[in-house]
Amino acid sequence: MASPFGRAVGRFAARGDADAWHIGHGPAAKSPLWRVGCWLIGLAVLALGLRFLLWVLGGSAPFRLLVSGWFLLFLAGGFLMTAPYGLSRLRGGDEYTPPRDAFIVVPQKLSTVLFVMVFWRSLLSIGDELMTRVWNGAARRWVEAHAKPEPLAAFDPLEAEIRHAVDTDPGWWGKDA
């Protein structure tokens, strides 16, 4: 069966090393599309959290928000935006390196800095943490499901007889029922 994670899954599954191709934490080394998708997911999680808080304070039930078009659009769109970077990393691609001239430091007002920290970075961090866990979990499960079993050591015929006796003897005390 072809792997959606590419050929790298075979190399890492053979070694049983799922952590060799994980996605690291923090949005700094991830593509801009990943960051926008994570921001959308963070916005959806924040909206759901606020709706739940309003429900606890005596408002209407939050369950209508779970099936609202905006909530589902933010989640699905955010996930689809993380897919290109997630798949490329899981296929063995390198971490995203921003262009050298992308970091231009420009003095900003305090209000701008606070707005960016609260409105952009907080939602981005929430979505990034969730999507990093989702992609790393998918990678770990894929490797575990496709890991090749270790070859058996040379089998002693007496050991085979003992194992057969243990497996077939109904009076064997060590057998699990």
N, C-alpha and C positions, 0 to 999 in steps of 0.2 A: 504494500500500500504506500502511496506517495505521502510524504510528510508535509503538512502545511508549514512546518518550521524549517524546511530545507534539508540539505544534506548534513548540516552540522549536527542534527539530532542523532544520527548514526554514530558519529565519532564520540559524542559525549555519553550516549546511552551505553555504548560498549564499555566505557570506563566507569559508568555509573556516577558521573560527576555532573549533577544538575546545577551546581553553583558556578560552574565555569562559564556559563552563558546567561547568567541572570542580568536583569536590568537594575542598575544601581539606584539608590535613593536620591532624591533631590532633583528639581527640574533644570538645574544649570547645564547639565550635559545631555540634554534631550532636545529634539528638534522643535522648531517653533510651532509646527502643526500639533505635536504632542502637547505642548503647553496650552494652546488654545482649547484643545479637546478636554484637557484636565480642568481648565478654568470653567468650561461649560458643566462638567460633572460636579465641580465644587459648587457652582451656582445652584444646581438642582438639589444637591445635598443640603445646602443652606436654606433653600426655600422649603424643603421638606421639614427640616429642623424647626424653622420658624412656625410653620403650620402646626407642627406637633405641640410646640410651646403654646400657641394660641388655643389649641384644644385642651391642654392641661389647665389653662386659665379660665376655661368655661366656654370656649367657642365651639363651632361645629366640628364634626369629626374630620380628621385629616385624610380619610381614605379616598375621597374624591380626587385629591391631589395625585395619588398614585396612578390614576388612570387618565390624568389630564394630558392633553396633547403636548403642551409645552414641556412638562416634566419628562415625558417619554422621548420627545425630540432632543432635549438637552442630553439625556443619558445615551441614546442611540447615536446621536451625532458626535458626542464626545468620545464614545468608544470607537467609532469608525475613524475619527481623527487620530487616535492613538495607534491604530492598527498598522500603518506603514512602518513607523519607527519600531513598534514592538516586534513585528515579524522580522524586520531587518536585523535587529539585535539578536533575536532568537535563532536566526540563520547563521549567526557568527559574525555579523557586521560590527564595525567599530562604533564607539560612542560618538555622538554628534559633537563636532568641534566647530564652534561659531567662527565666522570670519574674523580675522585679526582686527580689522577696523570697525567691528560691530560695537566695541565698548568705548564709546565716546562719553567722557564724563562732562556733564553740563550742570552748572549750579542750578538748583531748583528751590522754589519756595517751600517752606515747611508744610503748607497746606497740600501742595502737590505730592510731596514725599509721603505724607500721611494717607492721602487718597490712594496712592499706588500701593502702599503697604497693606491697607485695609481692604480695598476693593479688588486689587489684582493678586497680590502675593498670597493672601490668606486663602482665597478661593482656589488659586493655583496649587497651593500646598495640599489642601484637602483632596482635590481630584488627583494630584500626582501620587499621593500616598496610596489611594484606593486603586488606581490603575497599575501602579508598580506591583502591588500585592496580587492583583488579578493576573497580570502577565507572568510574574514569577511563579505563581501557583499553577498556571496552565503549563508552563515549561517543566516544572517539577513533576507534575502528574504525567506529562507526555514521556519524559525520560523514564520514570518508574514503570510505565506501562510497556515501554518498548526496550527495556534493558534486556540484554541477552543473559540467560542463566549461566552461572559459572560452570565450566566443564568439571565433570566429576573426576576425582582422583582415581588412580588405578584401584580397581575393586577386588578385594580379596574374596575367593570363593567361600571361605569359612564365614566371613562377614555377611555375605549374601545369604547363607543358610541361616544364620542367627536372625537376620532381619526378617526373613520369610517366616521363621518360627514365631517371632514376636508378633508379626502381622496376622498370622492365621490361627494361632493358638488361642482358643476362647478363655482359657484359664490363666492367661498371662496377666499378672497383677499390674504391670506397668502400662498396659494398653489403655488408651483413652476410649471411652465408650461414646 
